[in-house]
Amino acid sequence: MHELNYLLFDRSEDEDGNTTWDAMASATASRVPELVAEVQAVLAWADAHFKCAPLDEGGDWDLDLQAQDDAGQPLPVQWHAGERQLHVSAAGAGRSTLSVSISGTPQFAQAFDATWLG
């Protein structure tokens, strides 16, 4: 199991057995690189082991990322799957908040829980 310092996932399942994990984490500008590294590690693991695509199109997992500043203004955030790199533009002042939502099939869920949530 990998240790998570920023992400605290809420887990839910749908009637088809698919699971969604939602997490929101906030950091000051000096800590944003640590937050990004943690999210990037989770996504890189998922990308290395499973197919990322909408579940209803045959994917094992899918992703929704959002970032915002203290005033609620969106910040640029993008996951580059091929490079396994997450790019987030931190707020100039105050805190940056990153929201992560990962959905996965039952097989993905079993591996995700064992790897990240123990």
C-alpha positions in Angstrom: 0.0 0.0 0.0 1.2 3.5 -0.8 0.9 6.3 1.6 -1.3 9.3 0.7 -0.7 12.6 2.5 -3.1 14.9 0.7 -5.8 12.7 -0.8 -8.6 11.4 1.3 -10.9 9.4 -0.9 -14.7 9.0 -0.5 -15.8 5.8 -2.1 -19.1 4.9 -3.6 -20.5 2.1 -5.8 -23.2 2.1 -8.4 -25.7 -0.6 -9.3 -23.4 -2.0 -11.9 -20.6 -2.6 -9.4 -18.5 0.3 -10.7 -16.7 2.3 -8.0 -16.0 6.1 -7.8 -13.4 7.6 -5.6 -13.7 11.4 -4.9 -11.0 13.5 -3.2 -10.4 17.2 -2.8 -7.1 18.6 -1.5 -5.9 22.1 -1.0 -2.3 23.4 -0.7 -0.4 26.7 -0.5 1.7 27.5 -3.6 4.8 26.1 -1.9 3.1 22.7 -1.3 1.3 22.4 -4.7 4.2 20.4 -6.2 3.8 17.8 -3.4 0.0 17.6 -4.0 0.5 17.3 -7.7 3.2 14.6 -7.2 0.7 12.6 -5.1 -2.1 12.8 -7.6 0.3 12.1 -10.4 1.5 8.9 -8.7 -2.1 7.6 -8.3 -2.9 8.4 -12.0 0.4 7.0 -13.3 -0.2 3.7 -11.4 -3.7 3.5 -12.8 -2.5 4.3 -16.3 0.3 1.7 -16.1 -2.0 -1.2 -15.1 -5.4 -0.4 -16.7 -7.0 1.2 -19.7 -8.2 4.7 -19.2 -11.4 5.4 -21.2 -15.1 5.9 -20.3 -16.4 2.8 -18.6 -19.3 2.5 -21.0 -16.8 2.4 -23.9 -14.8 -0.4 -22.5 -12.4 1.4 -20.2 -11.2 0.1 -16.9 -11.1 3.5 -15.3 -11.9 7.1 -16.1 -11.0 10.5 -14.6 -12.3 14.0 -13.9 -9.9 16.6 -12.6 -10.6 20.2 -11.6 -8.6 22.9 -9.9 -9.5 26.3 -8.5 -8.1 29.1 -6.5 -9.4 30.5 -3.2 -11.9 32.7 -5.0 -13.3 29.7 -6.9 -11.7 30.7 -10.2 -10.7 27.7 -12.3 -7.0 26.9 -12.7 -5.6 25.0 -15.7 -5.2 21.3 -14.9 -4.4 18.5 -17.4 -3.4 14.9 -17.2 -1.1 13.7 -20.0 -1.6 10.0 -20.0 1.1 9.1 -22.5 3.7 11.0 -20.5 2.0 10.1 -17.2 2.4 13.7 -16.2 -0.1 16.0 -14.4 0.2 19.7 -15.0 -1.5 22.1 -12.7 -1.1 25.9 -12.7 -1.0 26.9 -9.0 -2.8 30.1 -7.8 -0.5 33.1 -7.5 -1.5 33.7 -3.9 -3.5 31.8 -1.4 -4.4 28.1 -1.8 -4.9 25.9 -4.9 -7.6 23.2 -4.6 -7.5 20.1 -6.7 -10.5 17.8 -7.1 -10.0 14.3 -8.3 -12.8 11.9 -9.3 -11.8 8.4 -10.5 -14.3 5.8 -11.6 -13.4 2.2 -12.2 -14.7 -1.3 -12.9 -14.8 -3.9 -10.2 -11.4 -5.3 -11.2 -9.9 -1.8 -11.1 -11.6 -1.2 -7.8 -10.1 -4.2 -6.2 -6.6 -3.2 -7.3 -7.0 0.5 -6.5 -8.2 -0.3 -2.9 -5.4 -2.7 -2.3 -2.8 -0.3 -3.6 -3.9 3.0 -2.3 -6.4 2.4 0.5 -5.2 -0.8 2.1 
